[in-house]
Amino acid sequence: MDLIIKILLVSWVLFTVSGCATSQKIDAGTGKENSGNSNTDIQMKFLDVLQFTTIKEIKEKTPSTIPMNGLYTRIKILPILSQNDCVNSNCTIIPYPYKQRNWLSRFFVDNKMSINASIMFSAGNYKSTIPLTSIENISTWSEGNSWLRNITFSNTHEPLFLVPNGIASASTTFRLQSIEENAPQSGAILDLAVNAIGLVAPTAGILTSINENDFKAKAAAIDSTLKGVFSKNLTEDVTFSINLSNWSDERKYRASLVLPYQGEDWDSVNKGIVGVWEISAEAPKPSIFYDIHVCPEDKPTGKTCKSTVDAAVSEVFTNFKKAPKYAEVLGKSLGSKSTDKFTSIQSIIIQLPEVVKLQSSDYASNLSAIQLANVNAACASIQNQINLLGLSQFDSQLVIWSAFNGIPSIPLQPSEIIKHQATLKSCQMTITNLT
């Protein structure tokens, strides 16, 4: 009898579960419940797991045809919305007061709070961390009351970097970190907030294999500090990709940060906007020596634009031929702050064994077959070295021609090089484009 009752009970449960499963089918696309007798609209409810950070992608209206691989770009951060834009009745500025606590309160209870928001980029060898907002308040018996507040409205001086052929995007993270009660000394955060962007002075203004470790060290130093400071409390990360396979002036990413009013709990509904930043890639360009970009010529961008890569490259070569920048090209600093030595392009290529051979009066005229072979090898060696440094193929041509014409210890005559262009296979492109 007990066995029959158990069988009947199990059968009833299975029937009930089966009935529920068939009667409540929700279309994830429409949010509607699909059943045999019902077409009821069901409101879909999403959990807002990230309450303070938001990323919105603004896509281009028309597909981009401007490639970025093999060209230089830099990441830019510009202000879209801040309290400075609150100039009418449509918005209200909520004070974030410098609230002091009296000595008695500080005697019994230490109160420490630190908040930091930052943007982190990673694209091949290029890595950078840029603090956007830092807020700190220390109120203790031993330290008294102290505050630090820092906000980055814009950052357009990140280094140029060459987008390699194998890179299609930059991995980007918008991070909010906060800790309360056990925050660090204000001096540590002050140094971080004020000096973070300048920890590694971009003396060259271009990421190369010589100084890439300095920029990585900068990002690592900031990340390490923040990790140690903000490891115990709230952290929000929004990770997204910035398209580097092609460029559009319409494609942008907007990072929004809101925080609770001062004194409010993190779960409070009383929040205010700290800022909205626009993140984008600068219009690509073929050379670090000329501000000639690949971008629409019919739009006011404030830059010298050419609509195609070929047109931009042609403009670079034309300008160079009109007024050669031998000294500027050869003297370009590709510094390494870690060794406290600032290395120029000339000091690098002049040490190449293939270039050393050319530093003889025998190369002034009437080049022999062996000498022509050495010149050809020097072109190949310089081009390879410049590529290893992280510069473009177009800049390698400027360097080759500058070396042959701008280094006094190399007595090569342009007329001799041009005369033997057909023999100098590794130099042909340079000769064709720059003579």
C-alpha positions, 0 to 999 in steps of 0.5 A: 500500500505504501508503495502505491501511495509513493508511486502516485505521489511521484507521478503527481509531482512529475505531472505538476512540474511538466505542466509548469514547464509547458505553460510558461515559455518566455520568448527572450526576444519579446519578453512574452509568455507563450502558452497554449491559452495565454499571450500575457506580456511579462515585464523583463527585470534586469539586475543593475549589478554595476550601479556607478559606472556605465559605458555607452558605445556611439557607433558610426552611421556609415561603415568606416573605410579608413584603416589603422593597422600600420599607422599611428594613433593615440587614445584621447579622453575628452569631457562631455559632461561635468558640473561646469556644464550646469548653467541652467535650470535643467540641472542642479549642482549638489555640493560635496562638502569638506565636512569637518569632524570635531576633535572629540569625534576624531578621538573616538572614531577614525574615519577614512575614505578613498575613491578612485575611478580610472581608465586602463588600456591595453593594445599590444605593447601599449598599456596605460592607466589614467586616473579620472577621479580621486577623492580622499577624506581622512579624519583621525585623532592623529592626522586631523582633517584632510581632503584630496580631490582630483578630477581629470577633465581631459587627457590628450597627451597619451603617446602615439603608438603604431597599430600593428597589423595583428591588432584589431582592438584595444582592451579597455576597462573603466574601473571604480574602486573604493575603500573605507576606514583603512585608507592610506596616507593622503600623501600616497594618493596625492602623488598618485592623483597629481603625478600619475599621468606624468610618472613617465614623461613622454619625452619621445611622444611615441611608444617604441621598443626602447621606452615601452617598458617605461610606459608599462612600468607607469601603468603597473605602478598605478595599478599596483598602488590602486590594488593595494589601496582599494583591495578591501571594498567596492570595485566595479569594472566595465570592460570593452574594446576600442576598435583599432582595425579601422577609424571613424570620427563618429565612433566613440565610447562614453564613460559615465560615473555617478557616486552617492551624496556625501554621507550616504550609503553606497546603496542609497538612491541619492546619487549625483553625476561626477562626470561623463568622458568621451574615449576615442582614438585619434585620427591615424597618421603615417608619420610621427614627423608630420601632423598629417592624418587620415580623416575626412577632409570635409569635416572640421577636425582641427587637423590636416586631413587626407581622405586616404592613406595613400594621399596622406603618405604622398603628402608626407613625402612631398613635404619632406622633399620640399624641405628635408628634415634630416636633422629632425628625423635623425635627432628624434629622441626615443628615450628610455627613462629607466636607464636615464639615457635618451637615445636618438634615431641617429645614435641607434642606426649609426651603430648598425654594422651595415651602416658602419661600413658606409662611413668611409671616403671610398663611398663618395663616388664610383661605387663598386658592385661590392659597395652597392651591395653594402649600401643595399644591405644598409637600407635593409638593416635600417628598415628592419631596425626602425620596424623593430623600434615600433615605427612605421614603414613610411618613417623608415624611408624618411630615416634611410634617406636622412641617414644617407644625406644627413650623417656627415660620416656617410659620404654617399652622394644622392646622384650615385644612389639614384643612378644605381636604383635598379641594383639597390632593391632594398632602397628602391621604395625610398629612392622612388618616394623621396627623389 
